[in-house]
Amino acid sequence: MDMNKQIIGVAAFLLAVFVLVPILIAASGRWDLYYTLTSVALLAIGSAGVWLTFYIGRINIGQGAYALMGGYVSAVLMTQAGFSFWATLPIAGILCAAISVLIGLPILRLRGVYFAMITLVLTEVTRLTALALPFTNGAKGITSIPLPGELSLLGLTIIPDFATMENPKLAFYLLAVTLMVLTYAALWRIVNSRLGHLCRSLQQNEELAASIGVNTAYLRVLAYAISSFFGGLAGAVFVAISQSIYPSSFAVADSVNFMLYCFVGGLGFVTGPMLGTFLLYFGWDLLSVAKEYQLLIYSSAMIALMLVLPNGILSLFDRKGGGK
Amino acid sequence: MEQILANGLYLGAQYALIALGLTLIFSLMNVLNFAHGQMYVFGGFVTYTVVAQWGLPFIVGLMASAIILAVMGALIEVFLFRPVIRKSKRDESTMLLAAGIAFFLDAVILLVFGEKQRGVPKIVDGVFNWDMRIIMPYDRILIGVLAVALIAGFIALMQYSKTGRAMRALAQDRMAAQLMGVDVDRYSMIGFALGAMLAGLVGGLLVTITGINLGMGGPTSIKAFLMIMIGGAGVISGAIAGGFILGMMESVGLTVLAAYGDITYLVIFASLMVFLAFRPQGLMGKPWG
């Protein structure tokens, strides 16, 4: 693809999310949109992970589990061990990745619907575990978690204390969007690297890939761990925003939603999950005017979308048909 | 101990019936029916409406659940799954559709039946008591027996009727079945209707004991997935085995692990992971069938 065109596209996108959106929101006074957009950005990070597991040919309906784990890791470390939010962020991601290696080793041998089913079960089991563990405070959850504090390096303040800010909503938005941009940059880099090519070979034919010397077991676990890292990251930031976490914060419906975001956006495109998240979450939010019919309209629209465009929205631009 | 076993058998019979419907749909069309739990809830609400609100006998309610769910299943197959399967590039697209249908049914249930927990009055009174070793209310026994009878009827249908033979042929090899003159479209529809009907029947049976509410759909689907993971997806004997094993594990786990809090499902999941590490296709499944 044309390199310049791509650079212009990325620059326009960055300009839009970092400059245009805050200006427009300030002009229109719709401050509540920040919360929606922040959620979109965070959920897009989670769906990026789901997308990566799809890239190795696995349908992951367990991202809610890692988001919940990441959230609890961050919450427990902050409230019970006195960690700063900024320290818990990478810890949550890395711990989720580590757990996903343990879980992934046996379950990544499964394929297709089998893998999809077990990841969905994992979501429910994580919720039940969060209810039962001694330090998670059961169904009451962990509440009044402090806002992110100051982040400084060698005495230089990089990010000021959120509690002292005039407008923490904007700060959270910028944090979430920055993380999202970094996540998708990482995803793009992975896809266009040797690792990405190897992952594609797994998606197409695992036996064939293994027969020409691709270490499929290692690759599967690696991709799953990266995916879970994203999930944990998203969960940890969510906790910081809502300042609370409950076992039901991320449930089966959320895991299914993460998958839907990917599918709706289209699985053949790096930006697919971002678009899918934006459309579905924003659509859901807009439909709240329909009150009790919200879910009915939303699900009907989804079914209709599947009937019309079963290969995702971005497949509209896919003129070659099947090509990436 | 006898009590635990009896509870396990009772639970297992219900679970096996749910798993049978799910596995039937899966084996025929390679569709993972996320909406299975919602269909079960829907069936329960239909029985509730007929029995508790209109005052008709229980058996009428059960029949109503079966018929309404069978029609719903057939319509879903013909108008939703069939066109999507034909047009989509990947098998997985049906998952999105199934999830959409699950949400849709949730919305319909909420609008039509409301969000309250509903139940119907006991259908038989009295408690069976064997020397204080097994204590079980008669209605539970009746429901358990009905469930076992339905399972037996289903197996007989699959084994000895022409429809059953056609569906088994479809599950084995779609293409070959078609070449042998099996009307694929027709039997896919019948299969989906039958699977949905089973879900509705279990809902109708269980509404007399545990009651029914909107939130039960998702967890029921999850349990059904667990069962067909244990037994092997797409295999009828596997679904029955998986149902009884999960019922037994739940019954034993709830008693033995009660001292450690509510960790039964964590233990079941952990053991399932170990099991799957050795046997990814489940007890009776074909490898990547």
Interface residues (C-beta under 8 A of the other chain):
Chain A: I59 I103 L105 P106 I107 R109 L110 R111 G112 V113 Y114 A116 M117 I118 L120 V121 L122 E124 V125 L128 T129 L131 A132 A251 V252 A253 V256 M259 L260 F263 V264 L267 E292 Y293 L295 L296 Y298 S299 S300 M302 I303 M306 L307 P310 N311 G322
Chain B: F26 N30 L32 F34 L80 P83 V84 K87 S88 K89 R90 D91 E92 S93 M95 L96 L97 A99 G100 I101 A102 F103 F104 D106 A107 V108 L110 L111 G218 P219 I222 F225 L226 I228 M229 A233 G261 D262 I263 Y265 L266 F269 L272 M273 V274 L276 A277 P280 Q281 W288
